[in-house]
Every structure is written in structure tokens, then in C-alpha cells.
């Protein structure tokens, strides 16, 4: 096995990307680990495999609503969000690339890492800060580092959406037993459900729905192959929340 310290140069100047290439001599596999020491210069794709990272989801939330912030706190293994925080949710492929993206984002500004999930095919992370510009800055540095842009993110595909009115007691009990991190749904309430691909887009749908209407956040799953959102409330409130959620999803697919 061979090891080689390396760095990238652009226009004759040192770029702040350092790492150690670890390879197997011969025809065996190799990998590259790259980290950023600072954010003073923009990173270049030249001579690096960082351009192989695919941006699947880029979701910026300007102000986390109270219920969504509380829900995200129940699943967060990092710093907890509070209502009013700005949030950036990123999902990249391959999954292990999320470590590199996280490193770049955290060194770019004073954002806090709330969540990082490494799945088989995808990796996701959530960044929080009270100042929106701080979150946006880290996100922009990541995009430049991987040679991507918001308009290159995967589109949001809605796999399923429906409003179920006057839910039965049996149905409500099973939902409450399966989803213990959010609020409970009560018999007689109406329920809005939404499934998206990629998963992270349900976050912006949930946040905009909560802004628009007096509903109960039952479940928000933003990791995995599909994202799933469950909201409940009075029929009129649920209809209003559903409309807001669908507008948010449509906005994702609109030109940036």
C-alpha cells in the first residue's frame, strides 16, 4: 500500500485543499480523503475527484417553525435547532461523501451541525444558525467545492399525496404507535400525507405547511429512499396546509 500527501494548485497559488491519498499498489482499489483547512479561497475541481459528488437535495429553510424544530430535535444527534433558526439540508451521493461535505461546511462559517446520516447510497446533513446569511454562506462554499449549483440538484418527485378526512380511531391508534417522535393524531381529525423523492424535500413542505395553517406535525421522515410527511388537524386547516406544502414542492422544481 502506498500513501501520498497531496495538494491542489490553481493559477500558481496554493489552494487550501489537503489530504492523503491511500492506495493499493497494482490494480487494487484506492480512495482519496480531502478536507479544507479554511474557506479563504474557492476550491477547484481540477486534479481532484471531488467533482464526483452528486447533489441530490439542497433545501434552505429561512425560519424553522416551532413544531418542525421540535420534531427535528427529537431525531438530532448533534446540536439542537430552536424555532426561528435558519436550516440547510443537504443530501449527496455517494453516502460517505457527506463527511467531506460536512467538513467543508463547518469550516466555512460558524454553522452548527444538527444531524448527519450516512446511508447505503446517500448521505444527509442538517446545518443550523440564527443568521440566515451564515447558513447560506456555508451552503454556497459547499456548492462551489463540489462544482455544483442549486439548479443541478435532483428534482422533487411526488410519489403520493392525499387528504384523509375524519380518520377512524383504529387508524389513529396505529399511526400514533408507529410515530413516537411527533405529536399524536386524534380520531376524527383529517390527515394530510405526502411522499417525495428525494427524501429531504418533505422538510420544506412541512415548514411551509406549518407557517400557513394551524395543524399538528405527526411525522416528518427526511432520510431514506423516500421522504414522508404526516400532518393532522381540522379539515379546513389541513386543506390549507396541504396547499402550502404542495406550493413549496412545486417551487423546488421551478428555475432558481
TAZIBEL-V682269 format. One record per pair of residues at least 12 apart in sequence whose C-alpha atoms are under 7 Angstrom apart, sorted by the first residue. I is the first residue (numbers start at 1). J is the second residue. D is the distance in Angstrom with one decimal. If there is no record, write none. Layout:
I:J:D  I:J:D
This chain:
1:23:5.8  1:24:4.5  1:25:5.4  2:22:6.2  2:23:5.5  2:24:6.2  2:25:6.4  3:20:6.7  3:21:5.7  3:22:4.9  3:23:6.5  4:20:5.8  4:21:5.3  4:22:6.9  5:19:6.2  5:20:4.7  5:21:6.4  6:18:6.2  6:19:5.9  6:20:6.2  7:19:6.8  8:47:6.9  15:41:6.7  15:43:6.8  16:36:6.0  16:37:5.8  16:38:6.5  16:41:6.9  17:34:6.5  17:35:5.9  17:36:4.9  17:37:6.7  18:34:5.7  18:35:5.8  18:36:6.5  19:33:5.5  19:34:4.5  19:35:6.1  20:32:6.6  20:33:6.0  21:33:6.5  34:100:6.7  35:100:6.4  35:103:6.4  35:104:6.8  36:103:7.0  36:104:5.8  38:107:5.9  38:108:6.7  39:107:6.6  39:108:5.1  42:144:6.9  42:145:6.9  43:144:6.7  43:145:5.0  44:145:6.6  45:147:6.6  50:146:5.6  51:146:5.1  51:147:5.8  53:92:6.6  53:93:5.8  53:94:6.7  53:97:6.8  53:146:6.4  54:92:5.5  54:93:5.1  55:91:6.4  55:92:4.8  55:93:6.7  55:153:5.2  56:91:5.3  56:92:5.3  56:93:7.0  56:153:5.0  56:154:4.8  56:198:7.0  57:90:5.3  57:91:4.7  57:92:6.9  57:153:5.7  57:154:6.2  57:198:6.8  57:200:6.3  58:89:5.9  58:90:4.8  58:91:6.8  58:150:6.6  58:153:6.6  59:88:5.6  59:89:5.0  59:90:6.5  59:201:6.7  59:204:6.8  60:87:5.8  60:88:4.6  60:89:6.5  61:86:5.7  61:87:5.0  61:88:6.3  61:204:6.4  62:86:4.8  62:87:6.6  62:132:6.5  63:84:4.5  63:85:5.3  63:86:4.9  64:83:5.2  64:84:5.0  64:85:5.5  64:86:6.2  64:207:6.6  65:83:5.4  65:84:6.5  65:207:6.0  65:210:6.7  65:211:6.8  66:83:4.8  67:217:6.4  68:207:6.5  69:81:5.8  69:82:5.7  69:83:5.6  71:181:6.4  71:182:5.8  74:181:6.2  76:114:5.8  76:115:5.3  77:114:6.6  77:115:5.8  78:113:5.9  78:114:4.3  78:115:5.4  79:112:6.3  79:113:5.9  79:114:4.5  80:114:5.9  81:114:7.0  81:128:6.5  84:130:6.9  85:128:6.3  85:129:5.6  85:130:4.6  86:128:5.7  86:129:5.5  86:130:5.8  86:131:6.6  86:132:5.3  86:135:6.8  87:126:6.8  87:127:5.6  87:128:4.7  87:129:6.8  87:135:6.8  88:126:5.7  88:127:5.2  88:128:6.7  88:135:6.6  89:125:5.8  89:126:4.6  89:127:6.6  89:200:7.0  90:124:5.5  90:125:5.5  90:126:6.7  91:122:6.6  91:123:5.5  91:124:4.2  91:125:6.6  92:122:5.7  92:123:5.3  92:124:6.5  93:121:6.3  93:122:4.8  93:123:6.3  94:121:5.5  94:122:5.4  94:123:6.9  95:118:5.4  95:119:5.6  95:120:6.1  95:121:5.0  95:122:3.9  95:123:4.0  96:118:6.3  96:123:6.4  97:123:6.9  98:123:5.1  98:124:6.4  101:142:6.4  104:142:6.2  105:138:4.9  105:139:6.6  105:141:6.9  105:142:6.0  108:138:5.4  108:141:6.8  109:134:6.4  109:138:5.9  111:127:6.1  111:128:5.7  111:129:5.3  111:134:6.7  111:135:6.2  112:127:5.6  112:128:5.2  112:129:6.4  113:126:6.1  113:127:4.9  113:128:6.5  114:126:5.4  114:127:5.8  114:128:6.7  151:255:7.0  151:256:6.2  155:253:5.7  156:196:6.5  156:197:5.9  156:198:6.4  156:201:6.8  156:249:6.8  156:252:6.7  156:253:6.4  157:196:5.6  157:197:5.2  158:195:5.9  158:196:4.6  158:197:6.5  159:195:5.3  159:196:5.5  159:197:7.0  160:194:5.7  160:195:5.0  161:193:5.5  161:194:4.4  161:195:6.4  162:192:5.8  162:193:5.5  162:194:6.8  163:190:6.9  163:191:5.5  163:192:4.5  163:193:6.5  164:190:5.6  164:191:5.1  164:192:6.4  165:189:6.7  165:190:4.2  165:191:6.3  165:235:6.8  166:187:6.9  166:188:4.1  166:189:5.0  166:190:5.0  167:187:5.4  167:188:5.0  167:189:5.7  167:190:6.0  168:187:5.3  168:188:6.3  169:187:4.7  172:185:5.9  172:186:5.9  172:187:5.7  179:219:6.3  182:217:6.2  182:218:4.7  182:219:5.5  183:216:6.5  183:217:6.0  183:218:4.8  184:218:6.0  185:218:6.7  185:232:6.2  189:232:6.3  189:233:5.3  189:234:5.7  190:232:5.6  190:233:5.6  190:234:5.9  190:235:5.3  190:238:6.6  191:230:6.9  191:231:5.7  191:232:4.4  191:233:6.7  191:238:6.8  192:230:5.8  192:231:5.1  192:232:6.2  192:238:6.4  192:242:6.5  193:229:5.6  193:230:4.7  193:231:6.6  194:228:5.7  194:229:5.1  194:230:6.7  195:226:6.4  195:227:5.4  195:228:4.6  195:229:6.5  196:226:5.6  196:227:5.0  196:228:6.7  197:225:6.8  197:226:5.0  197:227:6.3  198:225:6.5  198:226:5.8  198:227:6.6  199:222:4.8  199:223:5.4  199:224:6.2  199:225:6.2  199:226:4.5  199:227:3.5  200:222:4.6  200:223:6.5  200:227:6.2  202:222:6.2  202:227:5.8  202:228:6.5  202:229:6.1  203:222:6.7  204:248:6.5  205:245:4.2  205:246:6.8  205:248:5.5  205:249:6.2  206:229:7.0  206:245:6.4  208:244:5.9  208:245:5.9  208:248:6.7  209:241:4.3  209:242:6.5  209:244:5.1  209:245:5.1  210:241:6.7  212:240:6.9  212:241:5.9  212:244:6.4  213:237:5.6  213:240:6.2  213:241:5.4  214:237:6.0  215:231:6.6  215:232:5.7  215:233:5.0  215:237:6.3  215:238:6.5  216:231:5.6  216:232:5.1  216:233:5.9  217:230:6.6  217:231:4.9  217:232:6.6  218:230:5.4  218:231:5.4  218:232:6.8
